[in-house]
Amino acid sequence: MTFLAVVFAWIFFRSANFTTAMNVIKGASGLTFASLPGEIGLFLPTHNGALLGISCTGLGLSFSTLGLSIVLLSVAYFIIFFQPNVAEMFNLRDPEKMWEMNTPTPALVMARTAAIGLACWISAFGVLGAEPSEFLYFQF
């Protein structure tokens, strides 16, 4: 309960003004579940800036960001729905054969090790090599 109170108060703490904080609260509570791009939202005749739960205040994403989001979501949905799941990858359809897995080949072990090492290297240098930012509370 305390965590929720802190998160709610943090919205007002980090917002530029009260209107922005209220827009965030409306979106988080489900009153507006989406926001149209500003180029579209300003031209729709709506009551109180909302049309069927979609914010039409013109404060939404730009067209380029919306397009990139749609492409990334499409790729994510493709990966989720059309790629094999864990049971299919390891051929675990039969629960009795679950413990009779074949041991991987040395080449597969090396490939997995290299992939995990590369992922760790990229994540470490993404964090450590990033431009340092100043402490959060120095911004206030």
Secondary structure as UniProt FT lines:
FT   HELIX           2..14
FT   HELIX           18..29
FT   STRAND          34..35
FT   HELIX           38..41
FT   TURN            42..43
FT   TURN            48..49
FT   STRAND          50..51
FT   TURN            52..53
FT   STRAND          54..55
FT   HELIX           63..82
FT   HELIX           86..89
FT   TURN            90..91
FT   HELIX           95..97
FT   TURN            98..99
FT   HELIX           106..128
FT   HELIX           136..139
//
